[in-house]
Amino acid sequence: MVSRAFLRPRLWWRSRTIEDSLARALVDSQRALLSVTAEAAPMLALDLEMTGLDPGRDQILAIGVVPIDGGVIQLQDAESILVEIRGSVGQSAVIHGITDRELHNALPLAEAMNWLMQKMSGRILVAHHAPLDLAFIRANMNRSLGMSMPLLAIDTLAIERKRLLRVHEVIQEGSLRLGASRQRYGLPVYDAHNALTDALSCAELLLAQLAAIGGARTCIAELVTFCD
Amino acid sequence: MDASEIQPLTQFLRQLVPFDSLPEASLLASVRHLSVAYYSKSMGHVPLDESHPRLYIVRSGAFEVRDEEGELVDRLGEGDFFGFPSLLSGEAISNKVAILEDGLVYQLSPDMFNNLRQESRDFDRFFNRAFAKRLRHQGRFKAKELTTTSRISSLMTGSPLTIDCSHSIRQAAMMMRDARVSSLLVTDNHKLCGILTDRDLRNRVLAEGFDGTLPVHQAMTRNPVTIGAGALVFEAMLAMSERNIHHLPVLEGEMPVGVISSTDILRSQGSQPLMLIGEIERQKDVASLIGVSKKIPELLQSLISADARAEEIGRVLTSVTDALTRRLILLNQQILGQAPMAFCWLAFGSQGRQDQAACSDQDNGLLLAGEPDEHAAGYFEALSRAVCSGLDECGYRFCPGDIMAQNPKWRMSLERWQKVFEHWVKAPEPKALMHASIFFDMRPVFGPQSLFDALQDKVLAGTRDNDIFLAGMAGNSLTEAPPLGFFRKFVLERDGTEVKGIDLKHKGNALINDIARVYALSAGIKEVNTAKRIRALMELGVIGRKDALNLADAHEFIAHMRLANQGVQYRQGQEITNYLKPQQLSSLVRHQLRDAFKVVHDAQSGLRLKFMRSF
C-alpha cells in the first residue's frame, strides 16, 4: 500500500507509462476524483464472481456493476456480464451458482475487460474486500490487454474493519462479511453470490457507512485503497 | 441489464401493494428505473428536490411526514410511500420528511410513475386521491349470496303482470291463469291502485257471488302495502309477516316494476333473521322472549361470516331489536291494558340510526300524544319500566347516561318534547350538544307515525339553517379526530402520541355519524341512518357527489373492519371491543384503512369550514 500523500504523484507518474490511451484516461480520471468529496464523486460498485481466490491462476466468471451518482444508486445503469473461461467452472459453481452451460453467451475476456474499463472511466470503484477484486482485474487486464495499470477502490470491508476496531479489540470471524456488515446498518437481507446483487449490496453498504461516519464530505483520497 | 438479476428489489416490489398488481414486464421496468438513497438521522430531513418530484418507497428505517404548520401527517416504515401527492397534483412539495431512523429509500422517477399509472388501473387507483373509488370497486365488501342481505330486485321476476282497473274480473282471472301467477297488479293510468290475488278471487268474488263482468277494482285489495325495489329481501319478509300478506308490489318511484311473493322468498331459503323475528313475535311471555334473544349474537356472527355489508348488518340487527321492543310493549300491554292515549316508543342513537352492532346499550324514550294525568303517568311508568328491564335482560344493557323511557325525564308529551328540543337548539351548551348528538338520531319503533312526524318536523324546522346551533354541533363533533397512521405496531393520534389500537367506533364511525348529522340537521333531512343521510345530502347537492361517495365508502369500510374484527374476537373467545390491533392488518388493508381515516379527516375539515368559519 502506498501512503496517501504519495497517491496523486504516483498515479500521475504511472499514467505517463501507460501506452493504451483508454487506460491512461481511466487512471487520469480517477486521479482527478481524489480531491472530490464522497457525496459528489461518481462511483461504481463492483463485484466479481471467480472460479477461485488466486488471481494468478483462477478466472473471472461474472462482473456486476452498480453506479452511484451524487450519493444515489442508479439501477438504470446497473449491469452484469458473464466472462468466458478456459476449462470448466468446476467446484466453484457451488458458490456462485454459475454453470458451464450458462457461460455459452459469455464475453471473451478481452471484450469483458474493455467493457469494464468503459464502465470504470470517470468513476471510483467500490468493492467489499477490494484488494481481491482489484488483483483479479489487474491480472486479467495484464493477461488480455498486455498492460499493468494501477487501480483505486473504496473498500467497504476496510471501512467496516476500522469502524469495528474502534469498538472491539478483536473482530469476530465472519463479522466483516457483506451480509453481516449490512445487518449492522439495518439493511435488508439479500441473497449473496450474484455479481449484480452483491454489487448493489456493496453500494448500499457504502452509503450506510458514509452516513454513519459522516463521511459524505470526506475526500475520496481518504477512503481509497490503492493497488499497483 | 437483466432486471430479473436484481432479485431482492424485484422480490420486494412484487409483494408490495400496489406494485403487486403490475404485470411482470412493468414490474421489472420499474425496478430498472429505481434509484436508491440512504438517509441518516444526522441529516435531519430527507432533501426533497422541488424540481424533481418522485415517488419515495421506504425500504428500511423510519420517517415522519409533517406539513407546513409542523402538524404530524404520517409516520412511515418499510413499504410506505411519500412524495406522491405532489406527483399527482403537480403542486409544489409542502411537507417535510424527518428521518427518525437511518434508512434505505427507493425512488421512482415521475415518468415511470406516470407510465405505471397509465398501465395499471389498480396502481393508479391506489395512488389517486380518489382512493375511495378503489374501495367501492373492490368486490370484497359486497354481500355474498345471503337471503337477508340480498336485494328484492334479485328475486323479482321480470316485468310485472298488470291490468287496468276498468277491465273485468274475468279478464283478470284469465290473465292469471294463462300466466300461471297468483297475483295481478291493478293500475289506473299506469299507476298502481291495487292488487288482485288468488285469495281475493276466492274471498271476494266467489264467496260473495260477484259477477265476473264487474270491473276488477271492485274485487282488488286497494292501496296495497308496497316496497321499494332497492329494499332488502329481508325487509320484504318482515313487511309480509307483520301484516300477514303474501304478495308485495315492488315500486320504483310510483311505477310498479314487479311483485314479490312469500313463495319467492321461501324459495330463496335460509331466512335466519326472519325466523328469529318470527320467533320473537310468537313468544307469549317475557321469559321466553329473553330466551329467544340469546340467539342474537349467533345471528350477528353468521352475518359477519357471510361477509354482508356492514350497513345491512346494522339494519338487520336493528330490526331484531325493534321487533323485540315491539313485542315487549305488546306483551306488557296485555298485562297493563290499552294505553290511555296514543304514544310513540322512540329509539335514539344507534338503534335510531339502524346501525346497531354487538352489545349495544339502550337509548330510548317515550313520546305521548298529550299531557298525562296521574293515571296515565302511572300507566306509562309501569310500561316503560317493564319494557326497559325486558330489553336489559335480552342483552341490551341499561344506558349508562340513563337515556331511557323508564327515566321520567325522557317520557314526555309532544309539547314538552318540542320544548326540550327547542331549548337545546336555542342554548347549545356542551351538555345540550352531547344530548343532541344522541337525540337527533331518533326513530319511532312503535306508535303512530303522525305523532312522531309532529315532533320531528318541529325539531328540523328549528335546526335548519340555524347557524349558531349548527356551529355548536359541528364544534362538538370536532373534538375527536381520526387516528393518523399505523406505524409498525402502533397507532398514532394526530398529536403524535401512540395508542395500543384503533378505536374504530369512536375514532371512525361515530365521527362520520356526527358529520352526517350536522349536515342533515342543517338541511332539514328526516333520515337518521347515516348512509341514507349522506345519500340525501348528495341528492340535495349539500355535499358534492365525490365527497359523499367517499364518506359513505369510508363509513362502510370502517364499519366492516369493526364487525370483522368483532367476529375474530368472538371466535377467539375474547372480549368484544371496538379496538383493532394494526399488526394484524395486511399492507393493503392498512393502506385502505388509512385512506378511509383520511376521508374522515378531510370531511371534518369541510365541516369546520362550512359551519364554524364565523366563530
Interface residues (C-beta under 8 A of the other chain):
Chain A: G64 G71 V72 I73 Q74 L75 Q76 D77 A78 E79 S80 Y185 G186 L187 P188 Y190 D191 N194 L196 T197 L200 A203 E204 L207 A208 L210 A211 A212 G214
Chain B: M1 D2 E5 I6 Q7 P8 L9 F12 V31 R32 H33 L34 S35 V36 A37 Y38 Y39 S40 S42 M43 R59 S60 G61 E101 D102 G103 L104 Q107
